[in-house]
Amino acid sequence: MRVITLNANGIRAAARKGLYPWLARQRADFVCLQETRAQEYQLADRCFRPRPFHCFYHDAEKKGYSGVAIYSRHRPDRVVHGLGWPGFDAEGRWLEVQVGRLNIISLYLPSGTSSESRQQVKFEVLERLLPYLKSLRRKRREYIICGDWNMAHKPIDLKNWRSNQKNSGFLPEERAWLDRLFDEAGYVDGHRVADPRPEVYTWWSNRGRAWEKNVGWRIDYQIITPGLRERVRRARVYTARRFSDHAPLIMDYDWPLPDGRGC
């Protein structure tokens, strides 16, 4: 089973950069996109309904902002748009499909880089999200939460960690929240199960030749429930082409799917 996650930084812009022909060659079972920045009615071109996927979008109410999508090769048993949190859902940040005993989520957590008020929104979402994620652990299901979490966890996860300790995305409070997600709630950083190497990033600033110098951050994750830890087979960040300021995180799992497809 192959799962891909990517912050597209505008799905139409990513399409112009060749995202969809590339996806067609990846044999993915699930593709999770974040920051689609489009209303579904603006995606009339058939490229935004790639075959053989079942395609789902959850848009932000504000045009040109946020939004998430999931493409599933397998017909879902259920699709969930949002969490029932008005402000969060109005920004189109959670989309979930259920296929058998597996739930795939496309999540786009708020960024706090634009202002102190947005950082407070981020903290409020995190405070509410952790108990919810803990509640999911009580269900007899496995979860893969894909997305742009807008946080790096450890110094290994960003190039200039010393100078960023007071910046949104690497604040002590954010890193402590991720500690709780992994240590207290029991979730697993799937990428790190397969690839513990340093200097593997998923986002680079458009400033200062960051991409060329690999001055990046690892803020895009596939966070998994413990039952999937031993089923992780491979993980890689695709950097041969750029569709966005983020790079796709591609992970393979040994997981049986309803139509018999596996890893």
N, C-alpha and C positions, 0 to 999 in steps of 0.2 A: 504494500500500500504506500503510495507516495502522496505527501502533503506539501504544498508550497504556500508560503506566506510572503506578501510584499505590500509595503506602503507605496502606492502608485504615484502619490503626489499629483493627482489629477489623472483619472483613468483615460480621458481623451488624449492628454499629452503623452501618456505611456503608450497608447495605441499607435500614435504617430511615430514613436520611437521603435516600433517593432515588437511590442510585448506579445501580441496575439499569435503571430507566426511562431514565435519562440515557445509559447505555451503549448501550441499544437504538437510540438515535438517532444514534450516532456513526459507524456504518459502519466500525468497526475490523476489521482483519484479525487482529490479535493484541492481547490485553489482558494485561498483567503486573501482578499484585497482590503486595504484600508486607505482612507483619504481619497475616496473616489471623486469627490468634489464635482458631482453632477447629479441632476435629477434624472430619474429613470426615463422620463419622456424625452430627455435629450440624448438618449442612447439608442436611437432608432436604427443605426447601422447594425447589420447582422453580425458584425465582428464582436459586438458586446453580448451576443448569445452564442458563444462558441459551441460547436458540436464536439462530443456527444454529451455535453454537460447539461444538468438542470441548473438554471442560473437564478440567483436571488440577490436582491439589492435592498439595503436599508439606508435611505437618504436622510441627510440633515434637512431640516425645514428651511434653513438659510441656504440660498443658492450659492453654488461654488465653494462649499465648505464641508469638510469632514466627510462622513459617509463610509459604509462598509459593504462588502459583497462576498458571496461564496458561490463557487462553481463546484457542483458535485456530480461526478460521473454516475453516482448511484441515486436512485429516487429516494428522497428522504421520507421517513415515517412521519416526521414533524418538522416544521420550520418555526423558529421563534424570532420575532423582530423586537429587539429591545428587552429591557428588564422591568418595565412598568415604572421607571423613575422619570418623571416628566422632563426635567432639564437635560438629563443624560440622553434620553431617547430622542429628544428634539434635535440633538446633534448627531444622530445616526451612528452610534458607537458600539453596538452589540448586535450580532446576527449569529444564529445558531441553527445547525441542522442535526437531526438525529437519524442515524442509520444503524439499525440493529441495536447493539449495546454500546455503540460509540457515538459520542457527541463531538462535533467539530464547531468551534466558535471562532468568528472573526471579530477581534476586539481592537478598538482604537482609543487608548487612554488619552485624556487631555494633556496638553503640554502647558508648562508654566513659564515658558521663556518670554512670552510677550508682555506680561505684567504681573504685579504682585496679586492682583485680584484673580487672574487665571490660575496662579499657583495655589491660591486658596480653594478654588474650584477643584483643582486636582487633588488636594489633600482631602476634601470632602468626599470625592468619589472613592478615593482609596479607603477611607474610613468605613464607607458603606459597602465597598466591594469585598473586603476580606471576610466578613461574616457570611456573605452570600457564597463565596467560593468554598468556605468551610462547610456550608450546608450541602453543597454538591457532593462532597466526599461521603456523605451519609447515604447516597444513592448507589444502587448496584449497577453502576455504569462507569465507563471510562471516558475521559475528557482530554481533548487536545485543544488548548486555548492558544490560537495563533494571533499574532498581531504586533503592532507597534505599541509597546508599553511605555515609551518615552522615559525610560529609566535604565541606566547601566547599574549593574549590581556590585561589581568588584573592580579594583584597579586594573585587572587584566582585561576588562571590558571597554576601556577607552584609552586612547593614546596619552592624552595629557591629563591624567587623573589628579595630579597634585594641584594644578591650577583651576580645576573645575569643582572642587569640593564645596564651594559656596554657590554653585550655579544649579539651576533647575535641571533635573535629570541625573544629578549625582549628589544631591543633598543628603546629609546624614539621615534625615527622616525618611527619605525615599528608599535608601539602601536598607534601613532597618525594616521598612515595610516588606521589602523583598525577602529579607531574612525570615520574617514571620511567615510569609507565603510558603517558603520552602521548609523551614524548620518546625513551625507550629502547625500550619495547615497541611503539610505533608506533600505539597506538589513538587514536581521535579523539572529542572531545566533540561529539556530533552536535547537541545543542541550540545550542551556540555557533557551529556552522557557519551555522545559519539565523538566529540571533538573538543578536547581540553586545551588546544593550542592558544597561545597569546596572539595578539595582533590580527584577530579574525573579527572584522567589524561588519555592520549592516547599514550604517549611515555615515555620510560624510558631508560636512558643510560645503556650500558652494563658494566659500571664501577661501582665499589664501592657498590655493592649489592643494586643498586637503585630500582630494581623491588621488591626485598624482603622488602625494607623499604618504598616503595611507594613514592620515591623521583622522581616525574615525572613532565611532562609538558602536557598541553592540547593544541596540535597544529594541530589536525585533526578535521575538522569541516564539518557540513552540513549547508552552508550559503544559506538562502532562501529569495525569494521575499516576500513582506509583505502580499500578498494574501494567502500565505500558513501558516501564523502565527497561525491562529485559527484552522488550520487543523492538526497541530502537536498533536499527541496523546501520544506517548511514546518515550523515548530515553534511551539507556543504552550502556555502554562500556563493552564489553565481555572480562573478564580476567580469566576465568576458565582454559583456555589453551592458550599457546603462539605460534603463528604462525610467529611472527616477533618481532622486538623491539617496534613496535606499536601494539595497540589493535584495533579490529573492533569497530566502532561506528555504532550502529543499531538504526534506527529511523522508527517509524510507523506514517503514515499520513492518514487522512480521505480524500482520493482523488479518484474520479471515473476514472477508466481506460477503454480503448476502448472495452475490452472484458467483461466488467461488474464487474471485480474484484475491490475491494476497500481496505479499511484498513484490 
